[in-house]
């Protein structure tokens, strides 16, 4: 402060308590560091978008899942990915962008273990991903973003396919084997019948015993043997 002659006669200042703001900034930095550490430790791909579909967070597993060499190769804009990826629904139909996980979550949908088949357009590599996704809502309930977790289940799907093929092969083998056994059994029964008709003892008594046991009626009576 100065007088009319310009001499300094006092000081004037304004002070503001920023303790709370600094505390909030420290908490925000700590939360981000915790989130970054959690994402880095996960083997599943995790990506978080804002309401416009821009990725605000994603982990190293996101790059691995989408067949990039590192995170620096990954675009943060969802709209860039249709040039690099083809995404197919479970029925084999090519999925438009609005049916991908992020747009579905931004519309308010939630999903768990939703499978998509992905194909890199540049390399032709194909794999199967299992997705869980949902919207992120603000305090007022409005959607402000999305969170998606994806896991590569290609090997599991291949193992399931191999198991189904092996089970089907086993069923065919069992049916063929059972059919041969039934034909042999019928042949033995026919030999026994012919021998009995010729007043000779049956050659395969065990077949008669087995047939009697299998055809025993509810009151315990056995059916007549061929004469």
Buried (B, 14 or more C-beta within 10 A) or exposed (E): EEEEEEEEEEEEEEEEEEEEEEEEEEEEEEEEEEBEEEBEEEEBBBBBBBBEBBBEBBBBBBBBBBBBEEBEEBEBEBEEBBEBBBBBEEEEEEBEEEEBBBBBBBEEBEEEEBEBBBBBEEEEEEBBBBBBBBBBEEEEEEBBBBBBBBBBBBEEBEEEEEEEEEEEEEEEEEEEEEEEEEEEBEEBBEBBBEBBEEEEEBEBEEBBEBBEEEEEEEEEEEEEEBE
